[in-house]
Amino acid sequence: MPADQVLQQEGSPVLLGALWAKWWYQRSTLEEDMQGAVRHRELEVYYQPKVHLVSGMMRGAEALMRWRHPVLGLLAPSLFLPLAEQSGAILEMGHWLLEEVCRQASEWVEPGINTPISVNVSERELAQGNLPAFLATLTARLGIPAKSIELEVAEPGRPVDQDRFVQQLERLHAAGARIVLDRFRCSPEELSRLALWPVDAVKIDRSVIRRVDRDDRVCEALARLVALAGERGLETVAEGVERESQVHRLKRLGFASAQGYYYAKPGPGYRLEYWMEGKI
């Protein structure tokens, strides 16, 4: 917990010092433990289905990293990925995730599970520059098409990185990857830049989808996005769908796909296989 939040909640210099020390200890301990997470085989992959809104059939899944910490138990991404990004551990962890997903995709070919799997790629991984070659080597070695792996990337936070961001996406496209623009919030600025990005799909942030059945202004922005995406041949994906009313509104707006707790929570690979067989 940041120190200013602790101060607001507790209001005591003594408690502030104690809580800050505890927070810093947990943070530094996690950062240290993180360095051995891959080596000690503590990371796991959970999958959440993406569903075609009209047919209700699964059209893919997102791979989500989990860390089974030896003391703290199973940790969600929000508890360790920001720290991994800051410390640089995300490079090793991201490579592990991509390799594990490619391996799993190759094993699913024989039983007939040929659905594309999405993998989140951090800004640091993109900046490193070796991701296109790494992905091409992986898919060739495992005998799977590069387009069976979708890479979810978010726009960089600093506008000065826009040109470099476009170049990185173009290199991934050249390697055969399918690219999903993640955490899109439909602001006028984002909509104006969408034509500049070499992407195949746009994934709308859950903060927007949360209001789609309650806010007409959100629907107007999404309608503009759907029209623009249609002109460019981009798939539109809604993230964080939790209510039937959201599903109905997204269908009326013309969205292609959705994912969220309304359909299924993230789970181990065997649950995705069950879902494909209609058992979830």
Secondary structure, 3 states (H helix, E strand, C coil): CCHHHHHHHHCCHHHHHHHHHHHHHHHHHHHHHHCCCCCCCCEEEEEEEEEECCCCCEEEEEEEEEEEECCCEEECHHHCHHHHHHHCCHHHHHHHHHHHHHHHHHHHHCCCCCCCEEEECCHHHHHHCCHHHHHHHHHHHHCCCHHHEEEEEECCCCHHHHHHHHHHHHHHHHCCCEEEEEEECCCHHHHHHHHHCCCCEEEECHHHHCCCCCCHHHHHHHHHHHHHHHHHCCEEEEECCCCHHHHHHHHHHCCCEEECCCCCCCECHHHHHHHHCCCC
